[in-house]
């Protein structure tokens, strides 16, 4: 909730402004048990209060949730409000969190600017009536001997500025260097557990350059530090080589000599793209003689073991890899649908001889992918989309079976509908309803001569969110889509959005602690970093992907900026650090976007892409917030 660029945050002060009591506020009034101290000593201000209930819920979009009891009081300053403090150490980096809620019924035309140390901190603020808003710094304030916050009403405002509460934190640095990369820590701890390593492996593996673990060499000119060498020689290791070693993706040298390991050099070592030296005890099987293998020798050994290796793609952001699926011929037995699918789809089955005229001999191509090609078709007096599988796509056939089975059992206005299917020899296909306005990513493209309006974008976002909400909460057991991205959100003739491509979807079993452990699958850039690290797929994995899509909708940017190649999440975060939400909005929408709704949508998107899945809202909350934003923009446009 309270995030920093580095280090941890320590509270300096937390003030309940305008409090009518001398008692501090804490749990149960504050669900996070923060201590709020009453404070009324701000010069030239008057206290305000209300007995009406105030909305501080997550559904409103404020993740900080200041307690209603604190928000029910405030201070107002006819000539502005000025508050200053001096840090204990002038070199401290500090963060501020300012909490607002309009509590006066006669609040028309209250708008004010916020200045920090004389500089405009954010856009003009008009607090919502009986609802909380938090304005905060996304990067530390420039260290100084004295800080000052000033609130001044704008030229268009009649009412004076108000503020309900504030929090100040300072950065506490606990490490001289950054902590070791999370996946490296997880991998090396699993290796330790597997073999019962008896070395002095405690704390942070890379700690500092003078305090690394025995046998571990780290690279410190990157942030965070990475493990590049692992020496487990003479460590009394037994069994086979642990597959956890492959999660040390930057490993350059591995020494396993003088142990009692058995078996062949495993194929999975070929996944380590940077591995240059491997010390084992005698070639491709572990024996008595110690031998050093160069990269070329290791490659030749692995080549004799591996039938088809997996190529690791190192993605520029989140270090996400996507594993290419194995290709191979599919036998006739493999291509037959399971009895359940055959039974469910029997009334919707088409022969290949029916598919040919349906598509006019596959005349018009709608799109291509790794699975095969999508063609325009016509059946039962309506257009359809016909997805034909490539004859060599073994993985595609597995996804076809999964998608066909799922789409026959679930139905929702925001999910693509299946019309039928074809399984005849090597001819495999699924027939869907046709979506004439194609995919969301095409509509957001800068090549689109008629860009989507702000209202259309919010409606599409709401449609997609409702489809996901149905999968997560309307299906029993719940379904995780696992491949939410802008190209998998399709638009019908009225621009109603529908989720498509369920080939990677998974059922969430009951009694599994809210997750299913599975191999990594999905699209780079949309893939939940937490799922990538743990292999634990949850509903919040879809929420992360949706958050990325929502940022694409708001910004109009490609996942990786076409010009600067910056990941959209990183780009938005950088823009928000500058304190102006308007800079995040698609430039094609200048002058069209309501500031209030755009702020809420951006805050929602950033909550969805939080690295900690516990901080992400579930899809029911997402739907609630988007509905509210859409109502506000409709009201805004009507006025």
PAKOL-845425 format. One line per 2 residues: for each residue x, y, z of C-alpha. Coordinates in pm, 1 decimal, decimal comma. Example, Ala and Ser with C-alpha at 12.3 -4.5 7.8 and 13.67 -1.06 7.14 Angstrom:
BEGIN
1230,0 -450,0 780,0; 1367,0 -106,0 714,0 $
//
This chain:
BEGIN
0,0 0,0 0,0; 277,0 246,8 98,8 $
542,7 192,6 -167,1; 896,1 327,2 -206,6 $
1163,4 320,9 -473,9; 1401,7 156,5 -225,5 $
1427,8 79,5 145,2; 1136,0 75,9 388,4 $
907,9 349,2 521,7; 894,9 464,5 883,1 $
609,6 683,7 998,9; 714,2 1030,1 1114,1 $
368,4 1168,9 1191,2; 4,7 1081,7 1128,0 $
-239,6 1362,2 1211,5; -617,7 1371,4 1249,3 $
-683,7 1736,3 1158,8; -977,2 1921,9 1312,1 $
-1042,8 1642,6 1559,4; -1310,3 1715,4 1818,8 $
-1155,0 1466,7 2060,9; -828,6 1440,3 2249,6 $
-821,8 1064,0 2192,2; -617,2 904,5 1915,6 $
-795,2 691,1 1653,7; -684,4 331,7 1589,4 $
-832,3 -18,1 1544,4; -1127,7 -90,6 1527,5 $
-1192,5 245,1 1365,0; -884,8 187,3 1143,9 $
-876,1 -160,4 990,2; -494,8 -132,2 952,2 $
-449,7 -25,4 1318,3; -267,8 294,9 1229,9 $
-245,2 549,4 1512,9; -401,8 886,1 1423,3 $
-315,8 1171,8 1661,6; -558,0 1465,2 1700,4 $
-410,4 1798,0 1587,3; -567,0 2144,8 1581,4 $
-268,1 2377,7 1592,0; -255,4 2486,4 1227,1 $
-266,4 2866,3 1229,8; -553,4 3062,2 1070,5 $
-778,4 2758,3 1028,2; -1116,7 2656,1 1168,5 $
-1236,5 2301,5 1243,8; -1514,6 2132,4 1048,3 $
-1707,5 1815,1 1128,3; -1997,8 1600,1 1013,7 $
-2200,4 1315,8 1159,3; -2285,1 1172,4 817,3 $
-2120,1 844,5 706,1; -1815,6 877,2 477,2 $
-1721,2 626,5 207,1; -1360,9 507,5 243,9 $
-1409,6 166,9 83,1; -1175,1 9,3 -168,8 $
-1464,0 7,2 -414,9; -1434,3 385,0 -423,6 $
-1079,6 342,1 -543,7; -882,2 460,8 -237,4 $
-652,6 178,1 -128,4; -525,9 374,0 175,9 $
-869,7 371,6 339,5; -828,0 645,1 602,8 $
-1085,7 573,9 875,9; -1427,0 746,1 847,0 $
-1386,2 874,2 1202,5; -1076,7 1067,2 1091,9 $
-1237,6 1184,5 768,1; -1544,5 1316,6 955,3 $
-1337,2 1615,1 1076,7; -1124,6 1862,8 885,2 $
-974,0 2210,6 895,4; -1047,3 2498,1 656,2 $
-851,2 2816,5 593,5; -1017,7 3119,3 436,2 $
-678,9 3250,2 325,8; -531,1 2911,5 259,3 $
-373,3 2643,3 475,5; -2,4 2621,6 545,9 $
167,4 2344,1 739,2; 541,7 2297,7 795,0 $
774,4 2057,0 974,6; 1144,7 2000,0 1022,3 $
1287,2 1649,2 980,2; 1517,1 1502,1 1244,2 $
1781,6 1464,9 974,9; 1805,0 1705,7 681,4 $
1921,1 1421,2 455,9; 1610,0 1208,6 517,0 $
1401,3 1122,9 211,3; 1033,7 1173,3 291,8 $
695,1 1076,3 146,9; 364,5 1252,8 213,7 $
4,4 1126,4 200,9; -273,7 1388,4 215,9 $
-630,2 1268,6 282,6; -938,5 1464,5 175,7 $
-1316,6 1427,4 196,8; -1575,7 1698,6 140,7 $
-1791,2 1713,8 457,1; -1981,1 2040,2 409,7 $
-2320,2 2017,5 239,3; -2272,1 2365,4 91,8 $
-1951,8 2277,0 -92,0; -2025,7 2410,7 -439,7 $
-1719,7 2551,8 -615,6; -1458,2 2429,9 -368,1 $
-1134,6 2374,3 -559,9; -776,8 2429,6 -454,3 $
-413,7 2372,4 -551,5; -159,6 2183,7 -342,9 $
196,0 2314,9 -318,9; 491,3 2138,9 -159,6 $
791,2 2358,0 -83,9; 649,3 2625,6 -313,5 $
602,5 2395,6 -615,0; 267,8 2283,6 -753,4 $
227,9 1925,2 -634,2; -79,0 1807,0 -824,8 $
-364,7 1924,0 -1043,0; -645,7 2128,5 -883,1 $
-843,0 1917,6 -637,0; -1217,0 1925,5 -569,4 $
-1280,7 1663,4 -297,1; -1577,2 1430,1 -344,4 $
-1868,9 1479,8 -108,9; -1859,2 1225,2 176,6 $
-1601,9 1019,0 -10,1; -1225,7 990,3 42,3 $
-942,1 1095,5 -187,8; -570,4 1054,7 -113,4 $
-299,4 1260,5 -283,3; 50,4 1126,3 -227,8 $
409,5 1143,1 -347,2; 516,9 853,9 -569,2 $
885,2 936,6 -520,7; 1067,8 1086,3 -220,6 $
1064,2 1461,6 -169,2; 1396,1 1637,6 -221,3 $
1572,6 1631,3 119,9; 1580,8 1968,0 298,4 $
1595,2 2119,2 647,7; 1228,4 2228,2 642,2 $
922,2 2116,1 447,1; 604,2 2313,0 381,5 $
264,5 2212,1 244,0; 32,2 2489,2 126,6 $
-327,8 2468,6 5,2; -466,4 2770,6 -186,6 $
-805,3 2800,3 -351,5; -808,6 2845,1 -729,1 $
-936,8 3157,5 -901,3; -1263,3 2980,1 -983,7 $
-1325,0 2864,4 -625,9; -1562,1 3029,2 -381,3 $
-1502,8 2799,1 -84,1; -1169,1 2783,1 102,7 $
-942,6 2474,8 92,6; -986,8 2193,3 345,1 $
-785,3 1891,6 454,4; -888,5 1604,3 681,7 $
-565,1 1421,3 763,6; -202,8 1377,9 662,1 $
76,2 1125,1 699,4; 452,0 1173,6 666,7 $
703,1 890,6 628,0; 1078,8 874,2 592,8 $
1284,1 617,7 403,3; 1483,1 374,0 615,9 $
1758,7 194,5 428,2; 1829,9 -147,6 572,8 $
2086,3 -269,1 321,1; 2396,9 -113,0 170,2 $
2307,7 -282,5 -157,1; 1976,4 -395,0 -300,7 $
1844,0 -732,2 -198,6; 1918,8 -1022,3 -428,1 $
1679,8 -1079,0 -718,2; 1373,2 -1258,9 -578,4 $
1379,3 -1553,4 -820,1; 1747,4 -1616,5 -746,9 $
1675,6 -1622,3 -372,8; 1385,3 -1862,1 -421,7 $
1592,7 -2088,9 -648,0; 1894,0 -2107,2 -418,7 $
1678,2 -2169,3 -110,5; 1512,1 -2458,3 -293,7 $
1856,0 -2596,9 -382,2; 1954,1 -2567,6 -15,3 $
1638,1 -2750,9 90,8; 1677,8 -3024,4 -172,7 $
2034,2 -3115,1 -77,6; 2041,8 -3005,2 286,7 $
2337,9 -2777,3 213,1; 2547,2 -2726,1 526,6 $
2722,5 -2405,0 421,3; 2668,6 -2074,6 602,3 $
2366,0 -1992,3 388,6; 2171,0 -1743,9 600,3 $
2016,1 -1406,6 518,5; 2053,3 -1244,8 176,1 $
2261,3 -1454,3 -73,1; 2431,2 -1150,3 -225,2 $
2407,2 -929,7 87,5; 2705,5 -711,0 12,7 $
3024,5 -774,6 -181,7; 3204,7 -855,2 143,3 $
2932,9 -1081,3 281,2; 2816,4 -1327,2 12,3 $
2730,9 -1688,6 85,3; 3007,3 -1948,5 61,7 $
3020,7 -2084,9 -292,1; 2800,4 -1807,6 -430,9 $
2933,2 -1534,2 -660,9; 2712,9 -1236,0 -742,7 $
2704,8 -961,7 -1003,2; 2666,7 -620,4 -838,5 $
2666,4 -380,7 -1132,3; 2297,3 -458,8 -1188,7 $
2003,1 -380,9 -963,8; 1903,5 -607,3 -798,3 $
2223,6 -819,1 -771,8; 2219,4 -1154,1 -953,7 $
2379,9 -1492,0 -877,8; 2625,9 -1577,6 -1157,2 $
2829,3 -1862,7 -1008,0; 2743,4 -2154,9 -779,7 $
3015,1 -2376,5 -630,7; 2874,9 -2682,8 -452,8 $
3186,9 -2896,8 -484,1; 3261,2 -3134,4 -194,0 $
2924,9 -3058,2 -34,5; 2811,0 -3418,8 21,1 $
2531,7 -3388,1 -236,5; 2332,6 -3699,5 -325,0 $
2082,3 -3782,7 -597,7; 2038,4 -3606,4 -930,0 $
2096,4 -3245,1 -1030,3; 1817,2 -3027,7 -891,6 $
1596,4 -2863,6 -1157,3; 1574,4 -2557,6 -929,6 $
1920,1 -2463,3 -1057,4; 1763,7 -2362,4 -1389,4 $
1583,8 -2076,8 -1210,6; 1924,0 -1912,3 -1162,3 $
1886,7 -1766,7 -1508,7; 2206,6 -1558,2 -1501,9 $
2427,6 -1849,0 -1392,4; 2761,4 -1858,7 -1577,9 $
2950,8 -2124,1 -1380,4; 2831,2 -2433,8 -1192,7 $
3065,1 -2664,6 -994,6; 2915,6 -2995,1 -873,0 $
3239,7 -3192,6 -847,0; 3338,2 -3428,2 -561,1 $
2983,3 -3519,5 -466,6; 2778,4 -3838,5 -492,0 $
2541,0 -3724,4 -765,2; 2404,3 -3984,5 -1004,2 $
2244,8 -3990,2 -1348,3; 2307,6 -3807,3 -1673,1 $
2369,0 -3438,2 -1727,8; 2004,6 -3326,4 -1743,2 $
1860,7 -3163,7 -2052,8; 1719,0 -2873,4 -1855,9 $
2067,8 -2724,5 -1812,6; 2039,4 -2618,5 -2176,0 $
1787,9 -2358,2 -2058,0; 2066,2 -2162,3 -1887,7 $
2155,7 -1923,5 -2165,9; 2463,2 -1778,1 -1988,4 $
2614,5 -2101,6 -1853,3; 2970,3 -2127,3 -1982,6 $
3140,6 -2374,7 -1747,0; 3012,7 -2689,6 -1578,6 $
3230,4 -2902,2 -1352,4; 3100,0 -3254,2 -1306,3 $
3268,2 -3584,4 -1233,5; 3306,1 -3752,7 -1566,8 $
3121,2 -3658,9 -1882,8; 2752,2 -3703,4 -1939,6 $
2719,9 -3943,5 -1647,4; 2858,2 -3887,2 -1300,3 $
3157,1 -4114,4 -1235,0; 3499,6 -4091,2 -1074,3 $
3701,7 -3864,7 -1297,5; 3665,2 -3487,7 -1258,7 $
3625,4 -3306,1 -1585,0; 3569,5 -2945,8 -1692,6 $
3317,3 -2891,8 -1968,1; 3325,6 -2583,6 -2187,4 $
3009,1 -2438,7 -2330,3; 3063,1 -2628,9 -2656,1 $
3117,7 -2959,8 -2480,8; 2813,8 -2908,2 -2264,3 $
2605,6 -2827,5 -2572,5; 2712,8 -3146,4 -2748,3 $
2623,0 -3358,3 -2445,5; 2287,0 -3194,2 -2407,8 $
2218,5 -3231,9 -2780,3; 2248,0 -3607,4 -2746,1 $
1992,8 -3605,4 -2465,9; 1743,8 -3344,7 -2578,4 $
1498,1 -3420,0 -2859,5; 1363,2 -3068,0 -2876,7 $
1494,9 -2797,6 -2638,5; 1291,0 -2510,1 -2507,9 $
1420,0 -2166,6 -2607,9; 1420,3 -1914,0 -2323,8 $
1317,5 -1564,4 -2427,7; 1451,5 -1301,1 -2186,6 $
1195,6 -1024,5 -2187,1; 1306,2 -666,0 -2114,3 $
1059,8 -624,5 -1832,8; 989,5 -833,7 -1522,8 $
1242,5 -1086,5 -1667,6; 947,9 -1276,6 -1810,0 $
1019,6 -1579,0 -2025,8; 773,0 -1750,8 -2247,1 $
838,7 -2109,8 -2334,5; 783,8 -2209,3 -2695,9 $
555,4 -2505,6 -2718,9; 682,8 -2829,4 -2869,4 $
572,2 -2887,1 -3225,1; 500,1 -3224,9 -3375,8 $
263,1 -3422,5 -3593,6; -71,9 -3516,2 -3446,8 $
-202,1 -3866,8 -3490,1; -561,3 -3936,8 -3584,9 $
-620,8 -4077,1 -3234,9; -498,3 -3757,1 -3075,7 $
-722,9 -3547,8 -3298,8; -1043,1 -3719,3 -3197,4 $
-1236,4 -3513,9 -2942,4; -1287,1 -3668,0 -2600,7 $
-1623,4 -3847,6 -2551,8; -1750,8 -3561,5 -2336,0 $
-1665,7 -3296,6 -2594,3; -1806,0 -3506,9 -2876,6 $
-2131,9 -3550,8 -2684,7; -2161,9 -3182,0 -2597,1 $
-2082,8 -3058,5 -2946,7; -2262,4 -3320,5 -3151,2 $
-2546,5 -3085,0 -3249,9; -2296,5 -2817,1 -3357,5 $
-2053,8 -3026,6 -3557,0; -1973,1 -2927,2 -3915,0 $
-1804,0 -3142,3 -4177,0; -1503,1 -3014,3 -4366,0 $
-1713,2 -3014,4 -4682,4; -1948,9 -2770,6 -4505,3 $
-1662,1 -2550,4 -4384,5; -1528,4 -2502,9 -4740,1 $
-1836,4 -2322,5 -4879,8; -1890,0 -2156,4 -4541,3 $
-1556,5 -1975,3 -4589,1; -1575,4 -1955,0 -4970,0 $
-1274,0 -2188,9 -4982,8; -1093,9 -1990,9 -4710,9 $
-1096,0 -1676,1 -4921,3; -1076,9 -1399,0 -4658,7 $
-818,9 -1416,2 -4379,6; -907,5 -1233,5 -4057,4 $
-587,4 -1313,6 -3870,7; -302,6 -1557,0 -3814,4 $
-138,9 -1701,9 -3504,2; 79,6 -1985,8 -3382,0 $
-220,5 -2219,7 -3386,0; -319,8 -2151,9 -3748,1 $
-544,2 -1907,0 -3934,8; -882,8 -1739,0 -3878,6 $
-1113,8 -1696,3 -4181,3; -1436,9 -1508,8 -4241,2 $
-1732,4 -1742,6 -4288,9; -2107,6 -1730,3 -4334,2 $
-2360,6 -1976,6 -4191,2; -2726,7 -1963,8 -4086,0 $
-2764,6 -1612,8 -4229,1; -2484,9 -1460,6 -4023,7 $
-2113,2 -1396,7 -4043,8; -1884,7 -1619,4 -3840,1 $
-1512,3 -1650,3 -3767,7; -1359,1 -1988,2 -3851,2 $
-1034,0 -2073,3 -3671,3; -854,7 -2358,3 -3849,7 $
-570,4 -2537,5 -3673,8; -231,7 -2582,1 -3836,5 $
-174,4 -2955,5 -3907,8; 148,8 -2949,4 -3704,4 $
19,6 -2763,3 -3399,0; 15,1 -3024,5 -3123,9 $
-17,6 -2761,6 -2852,4; -288,8 -2590,0 -3054,5 $
-498,5 -2904,5 -3053,4; -476,3 -2931,0 -2674,6 $
-590,4 -2570,5 -2648,3; -868,1 -2637,0 -2900,0 $
-1006,4 -2916,0 -2682,8; -984,9 -2702,3 -2369,4 $
-1151,4 -2404,0 -2536,1; -1429,7 -2601,7 -2701,5 $
-1516,0 -2781,3 -2378,2; -1521,0 -2459,6 -2175,7 $
-1720,0 -2245,2 -2420,4; -1991,6 -2508,0 -2440,6 $
-2046,7 -2488,8 -2065,3; -2033,5 -2114,1 -1995,1 $
-2239,6 -1829,9 -2138,2; -2217,0 -1455,0 -2076,5 $
-2279,2 -1143,3 -2283,4; -1910,9 -1047,7 -2248,8 $
-1766,1 -1384,8 -2350,9; -1726,7 -1492,4 -2713,8 $
-1991,0 -1746,6 -2825,0; -1911,2 -2070,7 -3004,4 $
-2122,6 -2160,2 -3308,6; -1976,4 -2502,7 -3378,3 $
-1667,2 -2701,2 -3461,6; -1509,6 -2930,8 -3718,4 $
-1296,6 -3239,1 -3646,5; -1240,0 -3441,0 -3961,1 $
-906,0 -3609,6 -4021,8; -640,8 -3341,2 -4016,0 $
-899,9 -3064,4 -4047,7; -964,0 -2912,6 -3705,6 $
-1150,8 -2587,9 -3647,6; -1376,9 -2385,6 -3418,3 $
-1651,5 -2158,0 -3549,5; -1724,7 -1845,2 -3341,6 $
-1958,8 -1550,9 -3367,7; -1803,6 -1284,4 -3590,8 $
-1681,6 -964,2 -3425,3; -1676,0 -699,8 -3703,1 $
-1487,2 -437,3 -3503,4; -1202,0 -681,2 -3453,8 $
-980,3 -662,2 -3144,4; -918,5 -390,9 -2887,9 $
-550,6 -360,8 -2975,9; -642,3 -279,1 -3336,7 $
-890,3 -12,6 -3222,5; -626,2 143,6 -2995,5 $
-365,8 147,4 -3271,5; -243,7 488,1 -3386,6 $
-323,9 367,6 -3738,2; -695,5 373,8 -3654,2 $
-832,3 689,8 -3824,9; -1119,2 713,1 -3576,1 $
-984,1 665,3 -3222,5; -1214,4 538,7 -2950,2 $
-1374,1 807,6 -2735,1; -1317,1 815,0 -2359,7 $
-1670,3 689,6 -2294,6; -1624,7 404,4 -2545,5 $
-1299,5 306,6 -2376,2; -1457,8 297,1 -2032,0 $
-1748,3 90,1 -2165,0; -1510,1 -158,8 -2328,7 $
-1308,2 -181,4 -2006,6; -1629,0 -243,2 -1809,8 $
-1745,9 -510,2 -2057,0; -1415,5 -696,3 -2032,2 $
-1415,0 -664,0 -1652,7; -1767,4 -805,9 -1635,0 $
-1660,0 -1103,1 -1844,8; -1370,9 -1171,3 -1608,4 $
-1590,4 -1118,6 -1303,2; -1825,4 -1386,4 -1438,2 $
-1537,4 -1632,0 -1487,8; -1405,5 -1569,9 -1135,5 $
-1729,2 -1539,8 -939,3; -2013,9 -1657,6 -1163,6 $
-1868,8 -1995,8 -1256,7; -1853,9 -2290,3 -1019,8 $
-1576,5 -2386,4 -995,1; -1409,7 -2054,1 -1091,5 $
-1225,2 -2018,4 -1422,4; -894,4 -1835,1 -1467,5 $
-851,6 -1708,4 -1823,4; -469,3 -1688,4 -1806,5 $
-424,0 -1494,0 -2132,2; -600,9 -1160,5 -2089,8 $
-455,7 -909,0 -2336,3; -589,0 -641,7 -2569,1 $
-576,8 -870,4 -2873,5; -800,3 -1122,2 -2691,4 $
-1075,1 -864,8 -2629,3; -1300,4 -857,7 -2935,7 $
-1563,6 -599,6 -3031,2; -1899,2 -663,1 -3198,7 $
-2084,6 -427,3 -3433,8; -2195,7 -213,2 -3137,2 $
-1846,2 -212,9 -2982,5; -1955,9 -443,1 -2702,7 $
-1643,7 -617,0 -2577,0; -1614,7 -994,6 -2535,7 $
-1328,9 -1202,9 -2400,8; -1188,9 -1458,7 -2644,7 $
-920,3 -1728,3 -2673,2; -977,4 -1961,4 -2378,6 $
-717,9 -2216,7 -2484,3; -496,4 -2149,5 -2180,0 $
-778,8 -2116,8 -1926,7; -773,5 -2326,8 -1611,8 $
-1038,8 -2440,1 -1367,1; -962,5 -2334,9 -1009,5 $
-1009,6 -2650,8 -798,0; -1183,7 -2623,3 -464,4 $
-970,6 -2681,7 -158,8; -648,2 -2561,4 -325,2 $
-604,7 -2247,2 -117,6; -729,8 -2023,7 -399,6 $
-463,2 -2124,5 -650,1; -360,8 -2396,6 -890,6 $
4,7 -2484,9 -945,7; 80,5 -2505,6 -1316,9 $
352,1 -2444,6 -1573,0; 396,3 -2082,9 -1681,9 $
172,8 -1987,3 -1973,7; 47,5 -1655,6 -2101,2 $
172,8 -1354,8 -2292,9; 488,5 -1160,1 -2197,1 $
405,5 -819,5 -2056,7; 62,5 -930,9 -1941,3 $
194,3 -1215,0 -1726,1; 159,0 -1175,7 -1349,1 $
514,8 -1154,4 -1204,3; 400,6 -1334,7 -888,4 $
262,3 -1624,8 -1094,4; 585,9 -1633,8 -1290,8 $
790,6 -1661,4 -971,1; 576,8 -1919,2 -790,8 $
391,8 -2112,9 -1064,7; 81,1 -2052,4 -852,0 $
-203,6 -1932,1 -1072,1; -479,0 -1733,2 -898,9 $
-766,8 -1504,0 -993,3; -533,2 -1213,1 -915,0 $
-313,9 -1328,9 -1206,7; -597,9 -1228,8 -1440,1 $
-637,8 -902,2 -1246,4; -275,4 -810,0 -1321,0 $
-324,5 -878,8 -1692,1; -643,6 -672,5 -1692,2 $
-457,8 -385,2 -1525,7; -206,7 -380,9 -1810,9 $
-493,1 -374,5 -2063,7; -656,8 -90,6 -1871,3 $
-335,8 111,8 -1897,3; -330,6 47,4 -2273,2 $
-689,2 173,6 -2292,4; -608,8 491,0 -2098,1 $
-279,4 575,3 -2268,1; -339,3 446,6 -2620,2 $
17,1 314,0 -2603,3; 135,8 -21,0 -2729,1 $
245,0 -268,6 -2460,2; 601,0 -169,5 -2544,7 $
606,6 188,0 -2672,5; 669,9 179,6 -3045,8 $
916,8 466,3 -3027,0; 1079,2 441,3 -2682,5 $
1023,7 64,8 -2622,5; 921,3 138,3 -2261,6 $
683,0 -105,2 -2091,8; 345,9 66,3 -2047,6 $
335,6 2,4 -1668,9; 680,0 157,4 -1627,3 $
590,4 452,2 -1850,5; 271,2 533,0 -1659,5 $
449,6 506,8 -1325,7; 718,1 748,2 -1449,5 $
452,7 994,3 -1566,1; 266,2 978,3 -1235,5 $
586,1 1060,9 -1051,1; 569,1 1397,8 -1223,6 $
231,9 1455,5 -1056,2; 11,4 1514,4 -1359,2 $
-244,0 1246,6 -1449,2; -333,1 1430,7 -1769,3 $
6,2 1338,6 -1917,6; -91,3 972,1 -1899,6 $
-406,2 1010,9 -2111,0; -395,9 930,1 -2483,6 $
-306,2 1255,6 -2660,6; -582,8 1187,0 -2913,4 $
-834,2 1251,6 -2634,3; -710,6 1597,5 -2535,5 $
-993,8 1810,2 -2396,9; -1239,0 1519,3 -2398,8 $
-1150,9 1343,0 -2073,7; -1307,4 1420,4 -1736,4 $
-1021,2 1468,1 -1486,0; -1202,1 1297,4 -1198,9 $
-1288,0 979,2 -1387,9; -946,1 957,9 -1552,1 $
-771,1 981,4 -1215,4; -984,6 701,9 -1072,7 $
-927,2 476,4 -1373,8; -550,4 528,1 -1360,8 $
-545,2 460,8 -984,8; -749,2 145,2 -1042,9 $
-515,8 23,8 -1316,7; -207,9 81,1 -1099,3 $
-373,7 -108,6 -813,2; -437,8 -400,7 -1050,5 $
-69,8 -418,0 -1154,4; 64,7 -407,1 -799,1 $
353,9 -651,4 -764,8; 194,5 -782,3 -443,7 $
-120,7 -970,4 -545,9; -275,1 -903,1 -204,9 $
-296,5 -535,7 -296,5; -485,1 -600,4 -618,2 $
-863,7 -562,0 -609,5; -1076,9 -855,6 -716,5 $
-1282,7 -822,2 -1033,8; -1605,0 -742,4 -847,2 $
-1437,9 -431,5 -706,1; -1296,9 -345,2 -1049,6 $
-1644,1 -368,7 -1204,6; -1794,1 -150,7 -930,2 $
-1534,0 124,7 -976,6; -1561,1 121,8 -1356,9 $
-1939,1 146,6 -1338,9; -1907,7 450,1 -1117,3 $
-1652,1 610,5 -1347,6; -1871,0 547,6 -1650,5 $
-2169,5 709,2 -1478,8; -1956,2 1010,9 -1394,5 $
-1834,9 1055,2 -1752,5; -2191,2 1023,8 -1885,9 $
-2305,3 1289,0 -1635,4; -2002,6 1502,4 -1725,0 $
-2081,7 1489,3 -2097,1; -2453,1 1556,2 -2045,7 $
-2368,3 1873,3 -1849,7 $
//
